[in-house]
Amino acid sequence: MADLKVRQLDDGVADALRVRADRKGVSLEEEVRITLTASVEAKRRAFLRRAKSIRAAAGDSPSKPALDSVRLIRNQRDTRG
């Protein structure tokens, strides 16, 4: 596990985190952990959704990728003669 020290954190942000921690009945440190973890996980989920959408739009399937470069090159060679 990593230890972090955050410097020059805006007072408003620190106050908001303290209030959230108090409402949840957890320490400020725990609230910061929860908030950072949620932020990172949300970004990962968003990335995975975008990647899945791009794969679907490209017609990719596990059994036969639509963007198979070997197949595309062969098709181009066959077309040119």
Buried (B, 14 or more C-beta within 10 A) or exposed (E): EEEEEEEEEEEEEEEEBEEBBEEEEBEBEEBBBBBEEEEEEEEEEEEEEEEEEEBEEEEBEEEEEEEEEEEEEEEEEEEEE
